[in-house]
Amino acid sequence: MKFFSRLFPADMWVGRLTLLVGAAFLKIITFDVIWCAGTTFRAMSDIGLYVNAIFAALIIVLPYMLTRRLWVEIAVMLLVDILLICNLMYCRTYFTAIPLDSYLLAGNLSDFKASVVDSMRWSDILLPLSTAAAAIICLPASYRFPRKSLIRYILTVCAAGLLAYGTALARGGFMAHYSKLKESCYYTTCTTPIYTVGGSMLYDAVSSSKEMSDDDRRAIAEWFRQKDLLRPYTPLPDSIPGRNNLVIILCESLESWVIDREVDGKQITPVINSLLKDPTTFYAPNVLTQVGSGRSIDCQLLLNAGMMPMESSVYSMKYPDNRYFTLNQALKEKNGAKGYILTCDKPIVWNQEPIARSFDIDTLLDRDSWRNDELVGNPAKLSDGSFLRQSIEKMKAGEIWPERENAFLQFVTYSGHNPFRLPEKLKGIDFSDKYPQRMRDYMTMANYTDRSLGQLIDYLRSRPDYDSTLIVITGDHEGLASDRAGILKSAEAKGIVSEGQFTPFIVLNSPVGGRYDKVMGQIDMYPTLLNLMHLDSYGWKGMGQSVFAPGKPAFAISSMTNRIEGDTVGVDPAVMNNIKEARSISDKIITFDALRTTGEQP
């Protein structure tokens, strides 16, 4: 008791200090409640959340004890508010805290101002209001402290830190427990509330500083050995012809539920609907979104390179110069195909330019390659209609993909980016106001993208090399994010809007037509395209499995929620475990640039 009376003297823990620590603690708890309201409240029942909140609150108030200046502490609290609000906004789209590396990319937000504003909520204002309240209440409060108060305060911080350390140690240690939570279907979003934003930063920093160990090498090799045994790549019969050219159209935020759907008696996507009727079209509507924090650029990793996104970082920002094996490289090996990526974004967005080089793309056409004559969104960027019209012009002029050239082309559209607001002059459809506004905006935008696609498909079909060309239409990721739950509260939206995060996988002029209604992951598109293109001799088969492989499991795992979607009945436990471990293995491969050292798959 004497020790505690010295550590917490009555004349020290009164007035301003107690008010500030209490305000900091309540601020962190408020953040946790807002975070959990959009994810799960499971974290609120964890003792670690409250222990770490106390520790963090004491650290937040440390500047005041060092300077004895209230204005310094208020400034620190406002900076903490900004940090917490930014992470709440990020969570509403990515269901995780901001990766440590991404704090250096704040300049990229100028291209996504509308999306940033759209991710704000009125509840966020509670955080700066708590700081304002603390400042008002503390102004007249006492601020005299007994001798040795700073030493005692630092000892208090150390005691709280030891308690937080002991709480984590009882769960196997900070890194082990944090990793366990991240890999759990039900607790993956609980890491930041339990360990605070500072804990998430610490985890990222420690994870990124590791060197490849012998255990890591063995884990990678064993994973691929198991995959080859349990889920072997199976070539299609030689009687099924391949293709020489591959065209991929990544439609921003396109989800499957709008396709082949009528609302108010109107087809949302009439162009795509007509394409589905062609017997040479292959259609898989239930492709589970598996992108991570990198969103669109993660889709390029999944689709082009057959790899899962990183667990706590964005590969394109942290490891843009890594060795990757890709579809366009496979085509280049087979027939000398030239690779093109066409985008209306700046080359620095998601580091597209260095990633294009790492993927061995020959030509990147970015924002400066186009006439900005028809703009959509905020910030305004080239509309899908004008982007694809100008792309056709360049192809007709022979600037890209001249006739008799084998090619890999990837179009990256923009108009479907949230908040899905289309200028009135470009709208070609409208819907009853009985549907939620965000749902109506999304359907209107999907209809516009669909109409824009029509002109490109018509041109591709007119080319003399169409018969040897495979065309893929897919969404780079789901689009509704945290708005989905609110939309589904509407009785009119239920039965129309999908509860799951599914994007379409549409292959035109496919040597194998038909429909695949089982759940697959975005990671499965890469090996499926290897099959269809007859690129069977390419060494890198990716981390997924072709839908044409016998006995392919009919489920996939979300990278954002760890939730399993699809049918797992009768799945071999070894296969299930191999699929569950795919992301952590991919993270190791990217972190240690393992494909460069082996030259082929591990």
ABEGO torsion letter per residue (X at the ends): XAAAAAABBAAABBEAAAAAAAAAAAAAAAAAAAAAAABBAAAAABAAAAAAAAAAAAAAAAAAAAAGBAAAAAAAAAAAAAAAAAAAAAAAAAGBBBBAAAAAAAAAAAAAAAAAAAABBAAAAAAAAAAAAAAAAAAABBABBBBGAAAAAAAAAAAAAAAAAAAAAAAGEAAAAAAAAAABAAAAAAAAAAAEAAAAAAAAAAAAABBBBAAAAAAAAAAAAAAAAABBBBBBBAABBBBABBBBBBBBGBBAAABGBBBGGBBABAAAAAAAABAABBBBABBBBABBAAEAAAAAAAAAAGBBBBAABBAAAABAABBBBBAAAAAAAAAGBBBBBBBABBAABGGAAAAAAAAGBABBBBAAABBBABBBEOBBBBBAAAAAAAAAAAAAAGABGBBGBBBBBBBBBAAABOAGBBBAAABABBBBAABBAAAAAAAAAAAAAAAAAAAAAAAAAABAAAAABBBBBBBABBAAEAAAAAAAABAAABGABBABBBBBBBBBGBABBEBBABBBBAAAAAAAAAAAAGAAABABAEABBBAABBGBBBBBBBAAAGBBBEBABGBBAAAAAAAAAAAAAAAAAAAAGAAAAAGBBX
